[in-house]
């Protein structure tokens, strides 16, 4: 009797199952990486906005994040797209800029940056 050569149907089906699971895993990893990249970009934008607002405060010309509640930034601002809301809180010697936005999954995120407060009433030496 001659032996049959080739692949069995069960072997081919198991191979296709393993291949399909691998492809689904790669798609999931790609999706996660895409969301993480978007979240990193959003975080960088919030950091840039907060840093710019603190620098404007140190120059005694605050125009970004000038209110004490979370408000959208002016539409002409190149630093702050409308997706970011920010506020400033000050005490005797510190100024805190808080920036709020929604990440790629729709979760609300907040970043706070604190710096020593600049006294704009007295000119620098």
C-alpha positions as CSV (number, residue, x, y, z in Angstrom):
1,X,0.0,0.0,0.0
2,X,1.3,3.4,-1.0
3,X,1.4,6.2,1.7
4,X,-0.4,9.4,0.9
5,X,1.8,12.5,0.7
6,X,0.8,16.1,1.6
7,X,-0.9,17.9,4.4
8,X,-3.9,16.7,6.4
9,X,-7.0,18.9,6.7
10,X,-6.6,19.0,10.5
11,X,-3.0,20.2,10.2
12,X,-3.9,23.0,7.8
13,X,-6.8,24.1,10.0
14,X,-4.6,24.3,13.1
15,X,-2.0,26.3,11.1
16,X,-4.6,28.7,9.9
17,X,-5.9,29.1,13.5
18,X,-2.4,29.9,14.8
19,X,-1.8,32.3,12.0
20,X,-5.1,34.1,12.6
21,X,-4.4,34.5,16.3
22,X,-1.0,36.0,15.5
23,X,-2.5,38.5,13.0
24,X,-5.1,39.5,15.6
25,X,-2.4,40.0,18.2
26,X,-0.4,42.2,15.8
27,X,-3.5,44.3,15.0
28,X,-4.1,44.8,18.7
29,X,-0.5,45.9,19.3
30,X,-0.7,48.3,16.4
31,X,-3.9,49.8,17.7
32,X,-2.4,50.3,21.2
33,X,0.7,51.9,19.7
34,X,-1.4,54.3,17.7
35,X,-3.4,55.4,20.8
36,X,-0.2,55.7,22.9
37,X,1.4,57.9,20.2
38,X,-1.7,60.1,20.1
39,X,-1.7,60.3,23.9
40,X,2.0,61.3,23.9
41,X,1.4,64.0,21.4
42,X,-1.5,65.4,23.5
43,X,0.6,65.3,26.7
44,X,3.4,67.2,24.8
45,X,0.9,69.8,23.7
46,X,-0.4,70.3,27.2
47,X,3.2,70.6,28.5
48,X,4.0,73.2,25.8
49,X,0.9,75.2,26.7
50,X,1.7,75.1,30.4
51,X,5.3,76.1,29.8
52,X,4.4,78.9,27.5
53,X,1.8,80.2,30.0
54,X,4.4,80.2,32.8
55,X,7.0,82.0,30.6
56,X,4.4,84.7,29.8
57,X,3.7,85.1,33.5
58,X,7.4,85.5,34.2
59,X,7.5,88.2,31.4
60,X,4.6,89.9,33.1
61,X,2.4,89.6,30.0
62,X,0.1,86.6,30.6
63,X,-2.3,85.9,27.7
64,X,-2.4,82.1,27.9
65,X,-4.3,80.5,30.8
66,X,-5.1,83.9,32.3
67,X,-8.3,82.8,34.1
68,X,-8.8,81.0,37.4
69,X,-11.2,78.4,35.9
70,X,-10.8,76.0,33.0
71,X,-11.5,78.0,29.9
72,X,-10.7,77.4,26.2
73,X,-7.8,79.4,24.8
74,X,-8.3,82.0,22.1
75,X,-8.6,80.6,18.6
76,X,-5.7,82.6,17.3
77,X,-3.3,80.9,19.7
78,X,-0.7,78.8,18.0
79,X,0.3,77.0,21.2
80,X,-3.2,76.0,22.5
81,X,-5.7,74.3,20.3
82,X,-9.3,74.3,21.4
83,X,-8.9,70.8,22.8
84,X,-7.0,72.2,25.8
85,X,-8.6,74.0,28.7
86,X,-6.4,75.7,31.3
87,X,-6.4,77.7,34.4
88,X,-4.0,79.5,36.7
89,X,-4.0,79.5,40.5
90,X,-1.6,81.6,42.5
91,X,-0.7,81.9,46.1
92,X,1.8,84.1,47.9
93,X,4.9,82.8,46.1
94,X,3.8,80.1,43.6
95,X,1.8,80.1,40.3
96,X,0.3,76.8,39.1
97,X,-0.9,76.3,35.6
98,X,-3.3,73.4,35.1
99,X,-4.1,72.1,31.7
100,X,-7.1,69.7,31.0
101,X,-7.8,67.6,27.9
102,X,-9.5,64.4,26.7
103,X,-7.1,61.6,25.6
104,X,-7.7,59.2,22.7
105,X,-9.9,56.9,24.8
106,X,-12.0,59.9,26.0
107,X,-10.5,59.9,29.5
108,X,-10.1,63.4,31.1
109,X,-6.4,64.1,31.8
110,X,-4.9,67.0,33.8
111,X,-1.4,68.3,33.9
112,X,-0.2,70.8,36.5
113,X,3.0,72.8,36.3
114,X,4.1,75.0,39.2
115,X,6.7,77.8,39.2
116,X,7.8,80.5,41.6
117,X,5.6,83.6,41.2
118,X,7.1,86.7,39.5
119,X,6.4,90.0,41.1
120,X,5.5,92.2,38.1
121,X,5.0,95.3,40.3
122,X,8.7,95.8,40.9
123,X,11.0,96.0,37.9
124,X,13.9,93.5,37.7
125,X,17.4,94.8,38.8
